[in-house]
Amino acid sequence: MALKATIFKAELGIADLDRGYYHTHQLTLARHPSETDERLMLRLLAFALNASDTLEFCRGISTDDEPALWQKSQSDDIELWIELGLPDESRLRKACNRAQQVILYTYGGRAVPVWWDKIRTRLTRFNNLRVINLPTSQCEQLAGMAARTMQLQCTIQDGELSLGDHHQLTAVSPEPIYPAQ
C-alpha cells in the first residue's frame, strides 16, 4: 500500500520591502512521504521569496516534469520555474529551455560546492538561471518550525529574510552562487 502525502496548512503573511509586495497567503502544502520537514519549509521559503498571486506549488518531488513551484502565464507559458536541492544537470537544462526564468535554491552544506564545481561549466551558458544557496544551520532552524498548521510572518529586506511564528524567529541569508554578485 502506498503512503499518502501529509497535508500542511500555512497562513503566510509576507512583507517584501525589496519588491513592495505585501500580502497574506492561505497555503496548502502536501508533503510527499519521502520529503523532510526541512525541504517542506524550504518550499515555503522559496514561495515567500518569489510570492505572487500566480505562483503555485507543484507535485515536485513525485514528478519529473514539474518543479517544486512554478508561475505560469495566462497562456500557460512557464514564467518562473523554482527547484530545490542539488538536481542533475539535465533537469536544470530542461528547466532553462522550458521557462523564462529558473531559480534553484540549493541546500546541503559541504555537498553544494562539490556539486556546483561538477556542473558549473555546462550551466553558466544559461542567462535565465539563478542559483542561490541556503545555509545549513538556517535550514535546520526552519525545519524546526514545521507544523501541520502554521501561522507565519515573513519580512524580506535587502535580500535577507526573517520568518517567524508565535515561538521563534529565523533569519535566512540567501547566498548567490550564479550569477555571482
C-alpha positions, -999 to +999 in steps of 0.1 A: +000+000+000+014+034-010+019+060+017-002+092+013+010+127+014+007+146+047-012+179+044+002+211+060-017+244+061+001+277+064-011+313+068+019+332+055+020+370+059+046+385+036+061+420+038+086+421+010+102+455+013+126+448-016+097+443-041+070+463-024+049+431-021+025+428+009+000+400+011-012+372+033-015+338+016-035+308+027-014+279+016-019+241+015+013+220+011+013+183+005+044+167+020+054+136+000+063+106+023+099+109+013+101+146+018+117+160+050+104+189+072+135+208+060+125+205+023+089+213+031+099+245+049+123+254+021+095+252-004+076+276+018+107+299+019+110+298-019+073+308-021+079+337+002+109+349-017+091+349-050+055+353-039+028+364-064-008+357-070+000+331-097+029+313-080+019+278-071+032+246-055+036+216-079+038+179-073+076+184-075+093+155-057+069+129-071+072+140-108+100+145-133+083+172-154+074+197-127+095+218-103+088+224-066+070+257-076+061+275-108+044+305-121+026+303-154+011+330-177-025+330-188-014+313-220+002+285-199+038+296-206+061+289-177+073+323-164+092+310-134+105+275-125+118+270-090+138+240-080+152+229-046+183+208-037+211+195-060+194+184-092+213+168-121+224+190-149+199+176-174+169+186-152+182+222-150+189+223-187+154+212-194+140+238-170+160+266-186+147+256-220+111+255-208+109+286-186+116+323-189+134+323-155+147+294-134+158+297-098+175+269-079+177+271-041+205+247-031+210+233+004+231+205+018+262+221+033+295+210+020+279+190-008+268+222-026+303+235-037+313+200-048+280+196-068+284+231-084+320+226-094+310+194-112+282+210-133+290+247-134+307+248-168+277+232-185+251+256-169+267+290-170+256+295-206+220+299-194+212+336-188+178+327-173+193+306-144+200+318-109+215+295-082+211+305-046+225+286-016+206+284+017+230+279+047+226+246+066+221+260+101+194+283+089+177+255+070+177+233+102+161+262+121+134+264+095+128+226+097+121+231+135+092+254+126+073+228+106+038+220+120+006+207+104-010+242+109+013+272+108+008+310+112+039+326+099+051+362+093+078+368+068+098+400+062+122+405+034+146+434+033+179+439+015+178+402+003+176+389+039+145+370+051+131+367+086+104+341+092+087+337+125+057+321+142+045+326+178+075+307+192+106+315+172+121+338+146+146+325+120+168+348+098+178+334+064+206+349+044+205+335+008+239+333-008+240+339-046+262+313-064+253+321-100+254+346-112+279+357-085+272+391-070 
